[in-house]
Amino acid sequence: MARTTKSSAAKQTSRRRISATVTKSTGRRKKSSSRLRGDELKRAVKKLQNEPDDKIARQQWKRIEQSIFGVRYEN
């Protein structure tokens, strides 16, 4: 028996239905990964700005720098 597959349009429609169901059940839309990353970055910067200890603040800045640029700088 031949195996049938859904067309691309049918798959997208199916995904939309599933997404809409999740949205209706939770009352919230799912956040994209870039939005989650942005929210995480905002929290990290706020925490950095409120940190009184310079040594801890520098460590936090290094983590933020690494998450943005993907590289650890040695300065």
C-alpha positions in Angstrom: 0.0 0.0 0.0 1.4 3.4 -0.9 2.2 5.8 1.9 0.4 9.2 1.7 1.8 12.4 3.1 0.1 15.7 3.8 0.9 18.6 1.5 2.8 21.6 2.9 -0.3 23.7 3.1 -2.2 21.0 5.0 0.7 20.7 7.4 0.7 24.4 8.1 -3.1 24.5 8.6 -2.8 21.6 11.0 0.0 23.4 12.9 -2.2 26.6 13.1 -5.1 24.6 14.5 -2.8 23.1 17.2 -1.3 26.5 18.0 -4.8 28.1 18.2 -5.9 25.3 20.5 -2.9 25.9 22.8 -3.6 29.6 22.7 -7.3 29.2 23.6 -6.6 26.8 26.4 -3.9 28.9 28.1 -5.2 32.3 27.1 -1.7 33.3 26.0 0.2 33.1 22.8 3.5 31.2 22.8 6.5 33.5 22.8 9.1 33.1 20.1 12.6 32.2 21.0 13.9 35.7 20.1 11.3 37.3 22.4 12.2 34.9 25.2 15.9 35.8 24.7 15.1 39.5 24.8 13.1 39.2 28.0 15.9 37.2 29.6 18.4 39.9 28.5 16.2 42.7 30.0 16.1 40.9 33.3 19.8 40.4 33.3 20.5 44.1 32.5 18.0 45.2 35.2 19.8 42.9 37.7 23.2 44.3 36.6 22.0 47.9 37.1 20.8 47.1 40.6 24.0 45.3 41.7 26.0 47.3 44.3 29.1 45.0 44.2 31.4 45.8 41.3 32.9 42.3 41.2 29.5 40.7 40.8 28.4 43.3 38.4 31.4 42.7 36.2 30.6 38.9 36.2 27.0 39.7 35.2 28.2 42.0 32.4 30.5 39.3 31.1 27.5 36.9 30.9 25.4 39.5 29.1 28.3 40.2 26.7 28.7 36.5 26.0 25.0 36.0 25.4 24.8 38.9 23.0 28.0 38.4 21.0 28.5 34.7 21.6 32.2 35.3 22.5 33.9 35.7 25.8 36.2 38.8 25.8 39.3 38.9 28.0 39.4 42.6 28.9 
